[in-house]
Amino acid sequence: MPQRFGRPGLLGTIARTAVISGTATAVSNLVERRDMRRQAAAQAPQMPAAAPSAPALAGTGRVSQLTQLAGLKTQGLLAEEEFATEKARVLGS
């Protein structure tokens, strides 16, 4: 079969379209996640350093703060490094 020159065939067009579509989707998702993180950071109130409190109250507060941090990480609003930093701060490490 002789080699074909010129415009690509149907399979070539489909493959090119799939690559372009996949790339566009990946870039769009990255931009959307970055924008969501920026909005969350702008809206999140800056938490002042917590004053030491009674151990029973501190444990309950820590659990709720860790739960909130885990929720933000699950939603993609916190990066892994941010989560680790905040977790260490909450645990007092």
Order of alpha helices (4+ residues) and beta strands (2+ residues): alpha-alpha-alpha
